[in-house]
């Protein structure tokens, strides 16, 4: 794995850190591949029960590395090709799906600027802890682009269609305070407390009922696309899966004994 993405597992928590601080964690090809592969690795590892996604330095992630992008566009012009945009299919979409669809919760610790695809990755997470000095910006329309990394799906579900249209058509910096008001941020904390607060939330999830969390993620995604009747059917199926888990049986026994349950993630 490239050193532009750090990967560490401890007590069921995988911490994935974008590590290009001098470039504000902009996404060159090596970084995109490493991030995609790290997320897939966490999703497939049974020892991992939650993921913490963050960045080093002043930014969470400012999206595409524009130096590499400019060179790619120039090469396309010279060759008469359009290969630059393969990265959306090969990298941005798989990264977003890995975050949103992995059967375990993902916490984004937004330590600074989250723009373009960086904002999209944060939107795709299940829980966002945001430093009070951080800001979001959809950015795409500002450089003549439509948007990727799931923003047209995730953002309307966070803030509503009208506000999403505003933020995508007229991109601007969204402060941490406004992000909290809009529903983009779940929690805003002083920058110096971000790492500890986000890690505490992620570790709580890593010690929780993993099967139930996976069902909750799937139900939320399903409910966004289906009618109430269809959603009730999905809930019936998922509740049966969660109800058959060891964690559910142990939690019921603990409740009857007036004890705090210990979840094993199965």
N, C-alpha and C positions, 0 to 999 in steps of 0.2 A: 504494500500500500504506500502511495506517495506520502511524503512527510507534510504535504499541504493539508492532509486530513489525519487527525490523531484519533486513535481508537483504543479504548480501555474498558475492561469489564471488571466490576467489583460488586460482590454480593447481589448479583442479579441485575445490576444496572450497567448498561453500555453507555458510555459517554463518548460522543462523536463530536470532535472539535475542528472547525475550519481553521486552518493555520497558515494564512497568508496575510499577516497583519500589515505588512508594508503596502499591500495592494488592497487593503480593506476587505480582504477575503473575497475578492473578485474571482469569478469562476473561469479559469482556463480549462483546457480539455483534460489535462491530468487530474485536476482537482475534481472536475465533474465525474470522471470515471471512478476516482477514489471514493467520493462521497456516495455515489450510487452503490458501489460494491460494499462499502461499510454498512450502509443501511440494510442491504440484502443479507449481509452476514449476521447482523443483529436480529433480523426477522427470522432467520433460519436456526439460530442458536437457541436450543431449549433452555440453556442456562441463563439466557437474557430474558428478563420479565418486564423491563421498561427501558426506554431510551431517553437520554438527555442530549439535545442538539444545541450547540452554541458556537461561538467564534472567539478568536483571540484578538486583542487590540481594540481599536476604536469602533469596529463595525461587526455586526452579525454577518452580513453578506450583502454586497452592493450589486449582485447580479453578474452578468456576463463581463468577462475581462475584455474591455473595448480595444485594447492594443491587439490582442489576438484576433478579435472580431474584424477589425479594420484590415488586417493582413489577409484574413480569410476572404473577405469581400473582394479585395484586390485580386486575389488568386482566381476567384470565380469569374471576374470580369476578363481576365487574361485567357482563361480556358474556355469561356463561354458556358460555364456550368452554374449550378445553384446549390453546391454542396454545403455551404455555410449552414443551411437550415436543417441539415440532417441531425444536428445536435439537439433539436427540440425532441425528435423521435427517439434518439439514442441515449440522451442524457436527462434533459429536463423533465420529460414525462415520466420516465422510469423512477427518477428520484422522488417526484411528487407521489407517485403510486406507492412506492416503498414506504414512505412516511404514513400515508393515509390508510393503506390497506394492511400493514403488518398487524398481526393479531396480538398486539401489546401496545400500551400507551406510549406516546411520544411527547415529551415536554420540550418546548423551545425556550431557551434562556436567551432572550434578545438583549444583547449587551451594548448594541449601538445601532448604526444605520442598517435598516433592512429594506433594500430597494430591488425593484424588478423581480427576478427569480428568487432573490433572497427573501423578499416579502412573501412570495408565493410559497416557499418552503415553510416559513413560519405559519402562514395561514393554514397549511395542510396539517400542522401538528394538532394534537388533541388538547394541549394546554399551553398557554403562552405566559411566561413570567418576563416582565419587561423592565429594564432599568429606566429610571426617571429621566435619564439623559438620552435615551434612544428615540428613534423616529422611524416611521414607515413611509414608503413612497412607492406607488405602483410603477411609476417611471416610464412604462412602455410607450404610451402615446407621445411622450416628450421627445422620443427619438424615432418617431414614425412607425411604431410597431403596435400590434394588436394585443399582445399579451400571451403568456404561456405559463407553464408551471402550475396550472390549475386555477389561476386567479379568477377566471370567469365562472368557475364553479364554487370555489371556496368563499370568495369575498361576498357574493350576494347572500350566502347562507350565514355569514357572520354579521353583516350590517344591513341587509335588505337590498332589493334590486335598485331602488332609487339612489341610495347612497353609494352603492357599488358603481353605478353608472357615473356618478359625479367624480368619484375617486379615480376611475379609469380614464374618463374623458378629459378631466382637468387634474392631472397628477400634481401633487404638492406634498410637502412634508407634513406628516401627521404626528404630532407630538405624542409622547407616552400618555399624557393626561387625556388627550382627545381619543387616543386608541382605546383607553379604558372606557370612556363614555360611549364610544361607538360599538363596543363589544369585541374589538380585535384583541385587546389585551385582557387576560383573565385576572392578572395581578400586576401592579406597578410598585416597585420598591426602589429605595435609594441605590444608586449604582454600586456602592460599596457592599451592599447586602445581596446583590443579585445572585452571585454564585452559590452562596449558602442557602438562600431561599429556594432557588430552582432545584438545587440538589436535594434538599429536604423533601420537596414535592415529588421529585422523581423517585427517590428512595422509598417514599411511602407507597407509591404505585408499584414499585418493584417488589414490595413485600405484601401486596394485596392479591385478590382473587383474579389471577391472570385470565382464566377461562371466561369469567364474567366480563372482564374488561374487553376482551376480544368480541364478545357478543354485543356489548354496548356499542362499540365502534361500528360493527356491521349493521346493527339496527338503526343507528343514526344515519349512516350513509344510505341505507335502504329506504328509510322513511322520507328522505329528501326527494325521492324519485317516485314514490308510490302513493296510492290512495290510502285512506285510513283502513279500509277493509283488508287491503293487501298487506299493509304494515302489521296489522294484528296477526295475520297468518305468519309473517316472518318472526314476530315476537314469540309466537307459540313455539315455533321450531327452535329458536335460539334459547328460550327459557328452559326447554327440555334438555338442551346440551349443557347449559350452565347448572341446571338442577341435578344432573348426573355426575357432576364433578366432585372430587374428594373434598375440595374446599367448601362447597356448599354443605355437605353432610357434616363436616367437622365444625363449621360455623354454627349450625343449628344445635349440635350437641354442646358447644361452648356456651351458646345463649341460654340453654336450659340449665346449665351449671353456673350461670352468672359469671362466666369467665370471658376474657378477651380472646377471640379466635386467633390462631396462627395459620396463615395461608401459605400453602406450599406451591401454588401456581399450577395445580393439576386437578 
